[in-house]
Amino acid sequence: MNPALWYRRCLWLGTVLCLVVVVLGAYVRLSDAGLGCPDWPGCYGHLVLPADAVTRDSAQLAYPERPIEAGKAWREMIHRYAASSLGLVIVLATLLAWLNRRDVHQPVILPAVLLGVVIFQGLLGMWTVTLLLKPAIVSAHLAGGLTTMALLWWMSLQVTRRSRPQS
């Protein structure tokens, strides 16, 4: 296993996935689905929106102030799943950077900073739901997503430039 190669692949995958997450986040916000699931990290107390009528009725009883709107809930959950997948890719990239830390060209601090930004993004995502879409938190969440995307793009370009043979 070549950690440098897998590190580069994780960064590029993370860059593309981050773009998808930011676009999905915008879609969730613009379609007014930001509170499609009233709790976090689940959706009406479940990993996914309950499908059967009995479970859905008990979920509705747990959150009587938020009627279940399946379309909004699914948009929100897809955004959360994509963001969680991005988080896992960034954890993997950070781990690979640490495993390859003896290589003089391997950055270790920047991947760790990126991981910290993504963890904070997760908190902002939770606060966005639990604090009912406060504008300052929603704006910070968007800024964090764009920061994550910029860091991933920058790191991807750096590692790709270093991996090319000099002519």
N, C-alpha and C positions, 0 to 999 in steps of 0.2 A: 504494500500500500504506500503510495506516494502522498504524504500529507499536503505538500504544496499544490499538487494537482487537484486534490479534493477540496482544498481550501478555496482555490480559484473557482471551481465549479459551484461550491456553496455560495460564494459571493455573487456570481452571475445569476444563479437560481434565486437568491434572495433579492437581487435587484428587480428582476422581472416580477417575482411574487409581491414585492413591496408596491410596485406600480399597480398591480391588480388590487391589493388591499386598499390603497388610497382611492382608487376609482370606485371600488365597492363601498367604501366609507362615504364618499360623496353621494353615491346613489342612495344609500340608506338614509342619509340626512335629507337629500332633496325629495325623496319619496315619503318623507315624514314617518319613516319606520324606525327612528332612533330609539323609541321606547316600545318596539314591537315585542320585546321580552322585558317584563318589568323587574326581573331579578338578574343577578350576575353571579357566577358564570353560566348558570343554566338558563332555561326558558320555562317559566311557570313551574319551577321546581324540578325540572327534568333536563336530561342531557340534550334532548331535542323536543320540539313541540309535540305534545301528546297527540296520537293519531286516533285512538279509539274514543268513543263517546264517554264512557265511564271515567276514564283517566282525565279526559279534557274537562268534564264537569267538575271533578274534584280539584283540578288545577284552577278552574275559574272560581271555585269557592275560596281557594287560598288567596286569590287576588281579585276580589269582587270589584275593585275600583278600575281595573284594566280589562276591558272585554278582549277576548282572544280574537285577533285578526291574523289568520294563518299566513297570508301573503307578507304582511309586515314582519311577523315573527321569523319566517324563513329567511327574509332578506337580512335581518339582523344576525341570525345564527350563521348564515353563510359567510358574512363578514367576520364574525368571531372565529369561525373555523379557519378561514384563510389567514387571519392575523395570528392565530395560534400556530399554524403551520410555518409562517414566517418566523415566529419566535423560535421554533425548534431548529430551523435552518441556521439562524444566527447563533444559537447555542452550539450547534455542531461546528460552525465556522470558527467560533471562539475556542472551542476545544481543540480543533485541528491547528489553529495558530499556536496554542500553548504547547501542543505535542511537537511542533516543528520550531520551537522557540530558539533552538541552538543555531538555526540558519540565520546568518547576519542580515539577510534580506526580509526575514519574516517579521512583520509588525505584530506586537502582542498587546500593546496598550490600546491602540485604536479599536481592535475587535472587542476588547473589554469595555471600552467606552460605549461602543455600539450596543453591546449587550445591556449595559446600564440604561441607555436611552429606551431600548425596547421594553425593559422591565417597567420603566416609568410610564411608557405608552400603555402597557397593560393596566396600570393603576388608573391612568386617565380614562381609559375605556370603561373601567368599572365605575369610576366617579361620574362619568357622563350619564350612566344609567341610574345609579343610586341617588344622585343629586338632581335628577330630572332635567337634564340638558341645560345646565347653567352655561350661558354664553362664554364666559371666560374659560371654562373647562373644555367646552367643545372647540374653541379656538386654539387652546393649547394642545389639544389632541391632534388637530389638523397640522399645526406647526411641528409637532413631534413626528408625525407621519412623513412630512416633507423632509425633516431633518434626517430621519432614518433612511429615506430614499436617497438623499444626497450623499450621505456617508457610504452607503452600499455602492452607489455608482462610482464615487471617488476611489474607494478601496478596490473595486473591480478593475477600474482603469489602471491603477497603480500596479496591481499584481499581474495584469495582462502585459503591460509594458515591460516589466522586469522579466517575464518568462520568455519574451521574444529573443532569439539570438541576435547578437550585435553583428552588423555587416561592415 
